């Protein structure tokens, strides 16, 4: 298992309830964006905080060691893995009229 997958699995294990709740909300949002927009954005902010914290844990050491190019690729891989489970995560904060 890659370090990226380990960090994502740890996120899901440590925050099981929040991640499961958001997954249900994410699926509802995918079906009807206008109806679930406010709740998706509110809960999504909390989930994004957790994800950004995990991303920093994953990439922080490589940035400090002078491997910035590797760090950016690692961060990209992290978000690609997240988007496999939550493809609409980038829509947190977006307002649809």
PyMOL commands that place a pseudoatom at each C-alpha (Angstrom):
pseudoatom trace, name=CA, resn=UNK, resi=1, chain=A, elem=C, hetatm=0, pos=[0.000, 0.000, 0.000]
pseudoatom trace, name=CA, resn=UNK, resi=2, chain=A, elem=C, hetatm=0, pos=[1.340, 3.416, -0.901]
pseudoatom trace, name=CA, resn=UNK, resi=3, chain=A, elem=C, hetatm=0, pos=[1.833, 6.178, 1.654]
pseudoatom trace, name=CA, resn=UNK, resi=4, chain=A, elem=C, hetatm=0, pos=[-0.959, 8.132, -0.035]
pseudoatom trace, name=CA, resn=UNK, resi=5, chain=A, elem=C, hetatm=0, pos=[-3.411, 5.267, 0.440]
pseudoatom trace, name=CA, resn=UNK, resi=6, chain=A, elem=C, hetatm=0, pos=[-2.254, 4.792, 4.027]
pseudoatom trace, name=CA, resn=UNK, resi=7, chain=A, elem=C, hetatm=0, pos=[-2.992, 8.441, 4.826]
pseudoatom trace, name=CA, resn=UNK, resi=8, chain=A, elem=C, hetatm=0, pos=[-6.419, 8.251, 3.157]
pseudoatom trace, name=CA, resn=UNK, resi=9, chain=A, elem=C, hetatm=0, pos=[-7.270, 5.016, 4.968]
pseudoatom trace, name=CA, resn=UNK, resi=10, chain=A, elem=C, hetatm=0, pos=[-6.206, 6.596, 8.262]
pseudoatom trace, name=CA, resn=UNK, resi=11, chain=A, elem=C, hetatm=0, pos=[-8.475, 9.571, 7.508]
pseudoatom trace, name=CA, resn=UNK, resi=12, chain=A, elem=C, hetatm=0, pos=[-11.430, 7.255, 6.936]
pseudoatom trace, name=CA, resn=UNK, resi=13, chain=A, elem=C, hetatm=0, pos=[-10.644, 5.165, 10.029]
pseudoatom trace, name=CA, resn=UNK, resi=14, chain=A, elem=C, hetatm=0, pos=[-10.124, 8.088, 12.405]
pseudoatom trace, name=CA, resn=UNK, resi=15, chain=A, elem=C, hetatm=0, pos=[-13.142, 10.030, 11.140]
pseudoatom trace, name=CA, resn=UNK, resi=16, chain=A, elem=C, hetatm=0, pos=[-15.456, 7.214, 10.096]
pseudoatom trace, name=CA, resn=UNK, resi=17, chain=A, elem=C, hetatm=0, pos=[-18.692, 8.865, 11.173]
pseudoatom trace, name=CA, resn=UNK, resi=18, chain=A, elem=C, hetatm=0, pos=[-17.921, 12.223, 9.543]
pseudoatom trace, name=CA, resn=UNK, resi=19, chain=A, elem=C, hetatm=0, pos=[-16.719, 10.630, 6.309]
pseudoatom trace, name=CA, resn=UNK, resi=20, chain=A, elem=C, hetatm=0, pos=[-19.725, 8.296, 6.060]
pseudoatom trace, name=CA, resn=UNK, resi=21, chain=A, elem=C, hetatm=0, pos=[-22.135, 11.147, 6.755]
pseudoatom trace, name=CA, resn=UNK, resi=22, chain=A, elem=C, hetatm=0, pos=[-20.461, 13.289, 4.117]
pseudoatom trace, name=CA, resn=UNK, resi=23, chain=A, elem=C, hetatm=0, pos=[-20.489, 10.422, 1.610]
pseudoatom trace, name=CA, resn=UNK, resi=24, chain=A, elem=C, hetatm=0, pos=[-24.278, 10.157, 1.973]
pseudoatom trace, name=CA, resn=UNK, resi=25, chain=A, elem=C, hetatm=0, pos=[-24.612, 13.933, 1.612]
pseudoatom trace, name=CA, resn=UNK, resi=26, chain=A, elem=C, hetatm=0, pos=[-22.248, 13.881, -1.378]
pseudoatom trace, name=CA, resn=UNK, resi=27, chain=A, elem=C, hetatm=0, pos=[-24.472, 11.302, -3.083]
pseudoatom trace, name=CA, resn=UNK, resi=28, chain=A, elem=C, hetatm=0, pos=[-27.594, 13.366, -2.364]
pseudoatom trace, name=CA, resn=UNK, resi=29, chain=A, elem=C, hetatm=0, pos=[-25.830, 16.447, -3.732]
pseudoatom trace, name=CA, resn=UNK, resi=30, chain=A, elem=C, hetatm=0, pos=[-24.887, 14.558, -6.895]
pseudoatom trace, name=CA, resn=UNK, resi=31, chain=A, elem=C, hetatm=0, pos=[-28.564, 13.757, -7.433]
pseudoatom trace, name=CA, resn=UNK, resi=32, chain=A, elem=C, hetatm=0, pos=[-29.901, 17.269, -6.693]
pseudoatom trace, name=CA, resn=UNK, resi=33, chain=A, elem=C, hetatm=0, pos=[-27.332, 20.037, -6.389]
pseudoatom trace, name=CA, resn=UNK, resi=34, chain=A, elem=C, hetatm=0, pos=[-29.726, 22.915, -5.785]
pseudoatom trace, name=CA, resn=UNK, resi=35, chain=A, elem=C, hetatm=0, pos=[-31.557, 21.187, -2.945]
pseudoatom trace, name=CA, resn=UNK, resi=36, chain=A, elem=C, hetatm=0, pos=[-28.432, 20.078, -1.045]
pseudoatom trace, name=CA, resn=UNK, resi=37, chain=A, elem=C, hetatm=0, pos=[-26.105, 23.010, -1.837]
pseudoatom trace, name=CA, resn=UNK, resi=38, chain=A, elem=C, hetatm=0, pos=[-26.060, 24.716, 1.590]
pseudoatom trace, name=CA, resn=UNK, resi=39, chain=A, elem=C, hetatm=0, pos=[-25.669, 21.554, 3.612]
pseudoatom trace, name=CA, resn=UNK, resi=40, chain=A, elem=C, hetatm=0, pos=[-23.047, 20.174, 1.203]
pseudoatom trace, name=CA, resn=UNK, resi=41, chain=A, elem=C, hetatm=0, pos=[-20.989, 23.368, 1.500]
pseudoatom trace, name=CA, resn=UNK, resi=42, chain=A, elem=C, hetatm=0, pos=[-21.270, 23.518, 5.292]
pseudoatom trace, name=CA, resn=UNK, resi=43, chain=A, elem=C, hetatm=0, pos=[-20.295, 19.899, 5.872]
pseudoatom trace, name=CA, resn=UNK, resi=44, chain=A, elem=C, hetatm=0, pos=[-17.809, 19.966, 3.018]
pseudoatom trace, name=CA, resn=UNK, resi=45, chain=A, elem=C, hetatm=0, pos=[-15.840, 22.768, 4.698]
pseudoatom trace, name=CA, resn=UNK, resi=46, chain=A, elem=C, hetatm=0, pos=[-15.262, 20.515, 7.718]
pseudoatom trace, name=CA, resn=UNK, resi=47, chain=A, elem=C, hetatm=0, pos=[-14.263, 17.560, 5.553]
pseudoatom trace, name=CA, resn=UNK, resi=48, chain=A, elem=C, hetatm=0, pos=[-11.903, 19.700, 3.474]
pseudoatom trace, name=CA, resn=UNK, resi=49, chain=A, elem=C, hetatm=0, pos=[-10.162, 20.815, 6.679]
pseudoatom trace, name=CA, resn=UNK, resi=50, chain=A, elem=C, hetatm=0, pos=[-9.519, 17.187, 7.570]
pseudoatom trace, name=CA, resn=UNK, resi=51, chain=A, elem=C, hetatm=0, pos=[-8.298, 16.439, 4.055]
pseudoatom trace, name=CA, resn=UNK, resi=52, chain=A, elem=C, hetatm=0, pos=[-5.970, 19.432, 3.948]
pseudoatom trace, name=CA, resn=UNK, resi=53, chain=A, elem=C, hetatm=0, pos=[-4.508, 18.379, 7.294]
pseudoatom trace, name=CA, resn=UNK, resi=54, chain=A, elem=C, hetatm=0, pos=[-3.846, 14.894, 5.894]
pseudoatom trace, name=CA, resn=UNK, resi=55, chain=A, elem=C, hetatm=0, pos=[-2.347, 16.356, 2.739]
pseudoatom trace, name=CA, resn=UNK, resi=56, chain=A, elem=C, hetatm=0, pos=[0.039, 18.451, 4.849]
pseudoatom trace, name=CA, resn=UNK, resi=57, chain=A, elem=C, hetatm=0, pos=[1.039, 15.369, 6.821]
pseudoatom trace, name=CA, resn=UNK, resi=58, chain=A, elem=C, hetatm=0, pos=[1.713, 13.491, 3.610]
pseudoatom trace, name=CA, resn=UNK, resi=59, chain=A, elem=C, hetatm=0, pos=[3.630, 16.235, 1.802]
pseudoatom trace, name=CA, resn=UNK, resi=60, chain=A, elem=C, hetatm=0, pos=[5.197, 18.272, 4.603]
pseudoatom trace, name=CA, resn=UNK, resi=61, chain=A, elem=C, hetatm=0, pos=[8.386, 16.283, 5.034]
pseudoatom trace, name=CA, resn=UNK, resi=62, chain=A, elem=C, hetatm=0, pos=[9.212, 16.191, 1.343]
pseudoatom trace, name=CA, resn=UNK, resi=63, chain=A, elem=C, hetatm=0, pos=[8.746, 19.969, 1.057]
pseudoatom trace, name=CA, resn=UNK, resi=64, chain=A, elem=C, hetatm=0, pos=[11.130, 20.613, 3.956]
pseudoatom trace, name=CA, resn=UNK, resi=65, chain=A, elem=C, hetatm=0, pos=[13.735, 18.270, 2.495]
pseudoatom trace, name=CA, resn=UNK, resi=66, chain=A, elem=C, hetatm=0, pos=[13.952, 20.191, -0.780]
pseudoatom trace, name=CA, resn=UNK, resi=67, chain=A, elem=C, hetatm=0, pos=[11.815, 17.830, -2.831]
pseudoatom trace, name=CA, resn=UNK, resi=68, chain=A, elem=C, hetatm=0, pos=[9.135, 20.363, -3.756]
pseudoatom trace, name=CA, resn=UNK, resi=69, chain=A, elem=C, hetatm=0, pos=[8.503, 18.921, -7.224]
pseudoatom trace, name=CA, resn=UNK, resi=70, chain=A, elem=C, hetatm=0, pos=[7.908, 15.482, -5.727]
pseudoatom trace, name=CA, resn=UNK, resi=71, chain=A, elem=C, hetatm=0, pos=[5.663, 17.014, -3.073]
pseudoatom trace, name=CA, resn=UNK, resi=72, chain=A, elem=C, hetatm=0, pos=[3.364, 18.613, -5.640]
pseudoatom trace, name=CA, resn=UNK, resi=73, chain=A, elem=C, hetatm=0, pos=[3.012, 15.303, -7.485]
pseudoatom trace, name=CA, resn=UNK, resi=74, chain=A, elem=C, hetatm=0, pos=[2.271, 13.573, -4.189]
pseudoatom trace, name=CA, resn=UNK, resi=75, chain=A, elem=C, hetatm=0, pos=[-0.426, 16.127, -3.385]
pseudoatom trace, name=CA, resn=UNK, resi=76, chain=A, elem=C, hetatm=0, pos=[-1.925, 15.645, -6.858]
pseudoatom trace, name=CA, resn=UNK, resi=77, chain=A, elem=C, hetatm=0, pos=[-1.994, 11.890, -6.341]
pseudoatom trace, name=CA, resn=UNK, resi=78, chain=A, elem=C, hetatm=0, pos=[-3.647, 12.371, -2.927]
pseudoatom trace, name=CA, resn=UNK, resi=79, chain=A, elem=C, hetatm=0, pos=[-6.476, 14.437, -4.443]
pseudoatom trace, name=CA, resn=UNK, resi=80, chain=A, elem=C, hetatm=0, pos=[-6.916, 12.003, -7.338]
pseudoatom trace, name=CA, resn=UNK, resi=81, chain=A, elem=C, hetatm=0, pos=[-7.456, 9.200, -4.812]
pseudoatom trace, name=CA, resn=UNK, resi=82, chain=A, elem=C, hetatm=0, pos=[-9.907, 11.333, -2.819]
pseudoatom trace, name=CA, resn=UNK, resi=83, chain=A, elem=C, hetatm=0, pos=[-11.856, 12.146, -5.996]
pseudoatom trace, name=CA, resn=UNK, resi=84, chain=A, elem=C, hetatm=0, pos=[-12.318, 8.453, -6.724]
pseudoatom trace, name=CA, resn=UNK, resi=85, chain=A, elem=C, hetatm=0, pos=[-14.604, 8.279, -3.683]
pseudoatom trace, name=CA, resn=UNK, resi=86, chain=A, elem=C, hetatm=0, pos=[-15.851, 11.873, -3.699]
pseudoatom trace, name=CA, resn=UNK, resi=87, chain=A, elem=C, hetatm=0, pos=[-15.793, 13.146, -7.293]
pseudoatom trace, name=CA, resn=UNK, resi=88, chain=A, elem=C, hetatm=0, pos=[-17.685, 16.349, -6.438]
pseudoatom trace, name=CA, resn=UNK, resi=89, chain=A, elem=C, hetatm=0, pos=[-15.375, 17.432, -3.598]
pseudoatom trace, name=CA, resn=UNK, resi=90, chain=A, elem=C, hetatm=0, pos=[-14.184, 20.342, -5.752]
pseudoatom trace, name=CA, resn=UNK, resi=91, chain=A, elem=C, hetatm=0, pos=[-17.723, 21.758, -5.646]
pseudoatom trace, name=CA, resn=UNK, resi=92, chain=A, elem=C, hetatm=0, pos=[-17.544, 22.545, -1.925]
pseudoatom trace, name=CA, resn=UNK, resi=93, chain=A, elem=C, hetatm=0, pos=[-18.025, 26.287, -1.634]
pseudoatom trace, name=CA, resn=UNK, resi=94, chain=A, elem=C, hetatm=0, pos=[-19.528, 26.691, -5.102]
pseudoatom trace, name=CA, resn=UNK, resi=95, chain=A, elem=C, hetatm=0, pos=[-22.894, 28.446, -5.235]
pseudoatom trace, name=CA, resn=UNK, resi=96, chain=A, elem=C, hetatm=0, pos=[-25.331, 27.306, -7.889]
pseudoatom trace, name=CA, resn=UNK, resi=97, chain=A, elem=C, hetatm=0, pos=[-28.159, 29.631, -8.820]
for i in range(1, 97): cmd.bond("trace and resi %d" % i, "trace and resi %d" % (i + 1))
show_as sticks, trace
zoom trace
